[in-house]
Amino acid sequence: MSSELQARPAFPDVLIAPLDGSRTSERSIPLLVRLADHLDVPVRFLHVFDSIRQLRKFARTDIEWSEDADPRALLDPPAWMEDSVSELAATEARIEVVGRVGKPSEEIIKELNRTEHSWAIMSSLGATGTRKLFLGSTTRKVVRSATSPLIVVPAHLPKLQAESESRSGTVSVLLDGTEVSHSSIPHAAAIAEGCGLNLEFVRVAETFRDDAGAAADELRWEKQSRDEVEGYLNRIAEEWSSLSCPVSTAGLGGNPVKQICRHVEESSPLLVALATRRRSGIERWTYGSVAEKLADSVSIPLMLVPVDDVWLE
């Protein structure tokens, strides 16, 4: 991918927000409101029903049937969804509510695939989510199968904290020097530019040394590694310097998990973006277990941009 083509924000055509009726699934609403308002993008709320009878109860249009007998319909919002819809309607966003029938993870993927440039935004846990790693079972399956970017809002993030303007106004992008990790940049750039935020590129010089004491030769090796990281980050920042938002870099050194988690906790960005492998899902990250640690301990929304495994062969 050339730098000229790469250095363009990738704005979504629609934001899809799955809700299951639980309070935890609504943790995504404050961030959804902000994105919809600033990016001027339509929002599609999605609820997956257990049966066609339930879908018929709320359908305000005829039920669509695909070739594989896959029922879908526009809905009158159920009572439990009205507050979320009203909160978003205050931004004058274009809204529709869709119902489907089937397994939640499969139906979310099908809805994402209806629109080419769709993003999903959802809580890490829902009404029936079983905590496995840091994701509930439905969200975990969506991460494994989605070809579209997915914004995961921690279920344990308090609503007041989700709405807080005290965050630094930054979108942080985690990079490791590979083209694969660059896949998340255009999407993060769209959010930063559209919302008037700072776009920050972050990479760790993997010295795995986090204590103060070190031999002279170790210090020389670490300085060389950190200089290489700084040079790399400066090149990436230059490629994206034409954006209308500020662009900055953060070169860190030490253990990647510890240093990234510490940096994110101290800087408190609005969102952290990183590339993920499709099919291998959350077991393999660009930075190993960084995303799991971030979601469990720092409570920062994550934007996961899937990359086909073919890139890595």
Secondary structure, DSSP 8 states (H G I E B T S, - for coil): --HHHHSS----SEEEEE--S-TGGGGGHHHHHHHHHHHT--EEEEEEESSHHHHHHHBSS--EE-TT--EEEEB---GGGHHHHHHHHTTT--EEEEEEES-HHHHHHHHHHTSTTEEEEEES--TT---BTTB-HHHHHHHHH-SS-EEEE-TTS-HHHHH-S-S-SEEEEE--SSHHHHTTHHHHHHHHHHHT-EEEEEEEE-----SS---HHHHHHHHHHHHHHHHHHHHHHHHTTTSSS-EEEEEEES-HHHHHHHHHHHH--SEEEEEEETTTEEEEETTTTHHHHIIIII---EEEEEE-GGGG-
